[in-house]
Amino acid sequence: AEWPLRPGFNAALLTLSEQNELDALWKKWSKGDCASKGKTTRSSSLNLANIYGLCYTFFVVIAVSGVILIGEILYESIMDVKRFKTVSKLSYSGLSIKSGNFTYR
C-alpha cells in the first residue's frame, strides 16, 4: 500500500527544509499571522475567565445530558409497564406469546 506520490512529497519537504522555508512557514502559521494580517487584534491567552467558561459549558452539557438520560429511562420504564400490561391481557384472553409467534390456547 505504497503511496505513489510519497517520493515526490518527501523530496519537496526536504527541499523546503534545506531552504529554511519550512521553518518560516511554521512560524507564520503558528503565530497566526495569516489570520490577523492587516488587523490589529489582541490574541487572548488561556486565563482563568476562559477556564471558568469552559467549566460552565461542560457542566451545562453534562446537566442536559443527565436530564435527557433520566427522561429516556422514565420513558422506557413506562413503555415496559404498558407492554407488560398488554402481554398479560393477551395471555389472560386465551392468547399466548412465545418467541414472537402468537398461538391460541
Salt bridges, closest charged atoms under 4 A:
GLU2 OE2 - ARG6 NH1 3.70
ASP80 OD1 - ARG83 NH1 2.55
